[in-house]
């Protein structure tokens, strides 16, 4: 695992994290125009991955693909507060010698972006052609445009809105309560995330928001196996799978950070290109487009899909060309500098 150290980081809360590290993946040729890719809630830094273990956006990023690693270098960080190598609740607190666990401080989306800005400077990257990400990653892309307009030429936030909706906060609250009221949670000092039935339930509730009702109906068709609806079995599997691979305290940290997202009153001067997806319950286009119209340099597309919010993770053939064209339009002036 590759990491970069950024030293101490002062958070918006004024708390200070020491010995901060961010795990990252870097693909493409060093010195090429740089694209920062930002993952979603339970993602990680392996957007591209390997031939044996393809990353979550391997269909979008690579040689000759929409994000062409023959043209760009692509950096993806595991988010601050995550559990795949970056400083988070599972990390050792240098002041105590023990894992942070429940004592890890609350974060905001801006804290995450500031950490990544510091990490990029440590990696010798002084400018970004674009920041690209969906969902939580889209929140970060918007904050990049707000916080560092001179550092980035354009932002491509996908499946996101300028502020996290009350509907989204409501589902986050269901998840938070499911985890924190689990009898084995122990105030965040649980033995193993996989033991927390509340964590599984939190994931199940979230899964219902990620795809359209039509897609659920088309896939499961009220079918049963051994007396259980197949959709119930699917949700059980997804809940157990996440609880085994992700840390519950990290999940809580990131949910609470998502709730802080709000750039709705900000003016973002950098070029914005965004994609919204039909049937996205959490980030509907009708909450995004009016705000985009108020920005000085924004454009967008709405992608027709039954996948709803998860549209930014699939069906690249429908929308990858939009990303490719926008990145190419941004890189031409970059190459002429």
GIWO-V644100 format. One record per residue. N is the residue number from 1. RES is the residue in one small letter. PSI is psi in radians with two decimals (NA if undefined). OMEGA is omega in whole degrees, 0 to 359 (* if undefined). Layout:
# GIWO-V644100
n/res/psi/omega
N/RES/PSI/OMEGA
N/RES/PSI/OMEGA
This chain:
# GIWO-V644100
n/res/psi/omega
1/x/2.33/182
2/x/2.26/181
3/x/2.80/174
4/x/2.40/181
5/x/2.39/180
6/x/0.13/178
7/x/-2.38/182
8/x/2.55/181
9/x/2.13/175
10/x/2.17/183
11/x/2.91/177
12/x/-0.49/179
13/x/-0.13/185
14/x/-0.12/173
15/x/2.68/181
16/x/2.22/172
17/x/2.30/180
18/x/2.72/177
19/x/0.81/183
20/x/2.34/176
21/x/2.53/173
22/x/2.25/174
23/x/2.54/184
24/x/2.80/171
25/x/2.40/179
26/x/2.13/182
27/x/2.78/181
28/x/-3.05/186
29/x/2.19/175
30/x/2.41/183
31/x/-0.29/176
32/x/2.81/175
33/x/2.41/190
34/x/2.36/173
35/x/2.24/173
36/x/2.16/178
37/x/2.37/184
38/x/2.22/184
39/x/2.94/181
40/x/-2.97/191
41/x/-0.97/185
42/x/0.35/178
43/x/-2.96/179
44/x/-2.98/184
45/x/-0.13/186
46/x/1.22/178
47/x/-0.65/180
48/x/-0.84/179
49/x/-2.65/181
50/x/3.04/177
51/x/-0.64/181
52/x/-0.59/181
53/x/1.39/182
54/x/2.51/180
55/x/3.04/187
56/x/-0.31/175
57/x/0.51/182
58/x/-0.39/176
59/x/-0.23/182
60/x/-0.53/187
61/x/2.29/178
62/x/3.10/180
63/x/2.15/178
64/x/0.05/181
65/x/-3.09/185
66/x/-0.78/171
67/x/1.69/194
68/x/1.97/181
69/x/-0.01/167
70/x/-0.29/181
71/x/-0.72/187
72/x/2.72/160
73/x/2.46/186
74/x/2.18/180
75/x/2.32/175
76/x/2.22/176
77/x/2.52/161
78/x/2.24/189
79/x/2.53/170
80/x/2.30/184
81/x/-0.11/180
82/x/-2.97/184
83/x/0.49/179
84/x/0.72/174
85/x/-0.33/177
86/x/2.78/179
87/x/2.22/182
88/x/-2.93/184
89/x/-0.44/179
90/x/-0.13/181
91/x/2.80/177
92/x/2.21/174
93/x/2.01/184
94/x/-0.31/181
95/x/-0.37/183
96/x/-0.35/185
97/x/0.09/180
98/x/2.78/176
99/x/2.54/179
100/x/-0.84/185
101/x/-2.17/184
102/x/-0.27/182
103/x/-0.04/179
104/x/2.35/187
105/x/2.75/173
106/x/2.50/180
107/x/2.85/169
108/x/2.92/175
109/x/-0.65/180
110/x/-0.62/176
111/x/-0.75/181
112/x/-0.77/182
113/x/-0.72/179
114/x/-0.64/177
115/x/-0.74/182
116/x/-0.59/175
117/x/-0.80/179
118/x/-0.67/181
119/x/-0.70/178
120/x/-0.71/178
121/x/-0.68/177
122/x/-0.55/180
123/x/0.01/178
124/x/0.31/179
125/x/2.04/185
126/x/-0.06/181
127/x/2.55/176
128/x/2.36/171
129/x/-0.72/182
130/x/2.74/168
131/x/2.25/186
132/x/2.24/178
133/x/2.78/179
134/x/2.61/177
135/x/-2.12/174
136/x/-0.66/177
137/x/-0.56/176
138/x/-0.63/174
139/x/-0.78/180
140/x/-0.70/179
141/x/-0.75/178
142/x/-0.72/179
143/x/-0.56/175
144/x/-0.78/178
145/x/-0.58/180
146/x/-0.82/188
147/x/-0.61/189
148/x/1.04/183
149/x/-0.41/179
150/x/-0.15/184
151/x/-0.33/187
152/x/2.44/179
153/x/-0.63/181
154/x/2.76/177
155/x/2.50/180
156/x/1.38/179
157/x/2.23/183
158/x/2.53/174
159/x/0.98/183
160/x/2.92/176
161/x/2.85/183
162/x/-0.46/174
163/x/2.58/179
164/x/2.28/188
165/x/2.78/174
166/x/-0.58/177
167/x/-0.77/178
168/x/-0.76/178
169/x/-0.66/179
170/x/-0.81/179
171/x/-0.61/174
172/x/-0.66/180
173/x/-0.68/175
174/x/-0.79/180
175/x/-0.78/180
176/x/-0.83/181
177/x/-0.65/179
178/x/-0.71/182
179/x/-0.87/189
180/x/-0.35/178
181/x/0.02/175
182/x/2.35/184
183/x/-0.45/182
184/x/0.02/182
185/x/-0.63/175
186/x/0.76/178
187/x/0.40/181
188/x/-0.03/181
189/x/0.70/179
190/x/2.85/180
191/x/-0.80/185
192/x/2.32/178
193/x/-0.56/182
194/x/-0.28/179
195/x/-0.20/189
196/x/1.81/177
197/x/-0.55/178
198/x/-0.56/177
199/x/-0.74/177
200/x/-0.76/180
201/x/-0.67/178
202/x/-0.77/179
203/x/-0.70/179
204/x/-0.82/179
205/x/-0.73/180
206/x/-0.71/182
207/x/-0.57/180
208/x/-0.47/181
209/x/-0.26/189
210/x/-0.42/182
211/x/2.81/185
212/x/2.71/175
213/x/-0.64/178
214/x/-0.72/181
215/x/-0.72/176
216/x/-0.81/181
217/x/-0.75/181
218/x/-0.62/183
219/x/-0.75/191
220/x/-0.56/173
221/x/0.68/178
222/x/0.40/181
223/x/2.65/181
224/x/2.78/175
225/x/2.18/181
226/x/0.73/174
227/x/0.10/180
228/x/2.40/174
229/x/2.44/180
230/x/-0.56/178
231/x/-0.58/176
232/x/-0.75/179
233/x/-0.70/179
234/x/-0.81/180
235/x/-0.68/176
236/x/-0.81/181
237/x/-0.80/181
238/x/-0.70/178
239/x/-0.81/180
240/x/-0.68/181
241/x/-0.82/181
242/x/-0.73/182
243/x/-0.42/179
244/x/-0.44/186
245/x/-0.14/186
246/x/2.69/180
247/x/2.31/183
248/x/-0.69/178
249/x/-0.66/175
250/x/-0.76/179
251/x/-0.80/178
252/x/-0.75/180
253/x/-0.76/183
254/x/-0.66/175
255/x/-0.81/182
256/x/-0.59/176
257/x/-0.72/178
258/x/-0.66/180
259/x/-0.38/181
260/x/-0.17/188
261/x/2.12/177
262/x/1.80/172
263/x/0.33/188
264/x/-0.39/179
265/x/0.10/182
266/x/2.63/171
267/x/2.08/181
268/x/2.04/187
269/x/-0.40/181
270/x/2.82/180
271/x/2.33/179
272/x/2.27/169
273/x/2.17/185
274/x/2.66/173
275/x/2.31/170
276/x/2.74/186
277/x/2.33/180
278/x/2.62/181
279/x/0.33/175
280/x/1.83/183
281/x/-0.57/186
282/x/-0.58/185
283/x/1.19/184
284/x/2.56/183
285/x/-0.54/181
286/x/-0.27/173
287/x/-0.26/183
288/x/-0.78/190
289/x/-0.74/177
290/x/-0.66/178
291/x/-0.75/179
292/x/-0.66/180
293/x/-0.39/180
294/x/-0.10/180
295/x/2.63/185
296/x/-0.42/185
297/x/1.31/184
298/x/2.52/173
299/x/2.87/186
300/x/2.88/172
301/x/2.61/173
302/x/2.16/184
303/x/2.15/177
304/x/2.13/181
305/x/2.66/172
306/x/-0.10/184
307/x/-0.14/178
308/x/-2.35/183
309/x/-0.64/181
310/x/0.01/179
311/x/-0.49/182
312/x/-0.09/180
313/x/-0.08/186
314/x/3.10/174
315/x/0.84/181
316/x/-0.45/179
317/x/-0.37/180
318/x/-0.55/190
319/x/-0.12/180
320/x/-0.58/181
321/x/-0.59/177
322/x/-0.74/179
323/x/-0.79/181
324/x/-0.81/181
325/x/-0.73/181
326/x/-0.77/179
327/x/-0.70/179
328/x/-0.63/179
329/x/-0.51/179
330/x/-0.57/187
331/x/-0.41/181
332/x/-0.91/176
333/x/-0.51/178
334/x/-0.77/182
335/x/-0.39/183
336/x/-0.07/182
337/x/NA/*
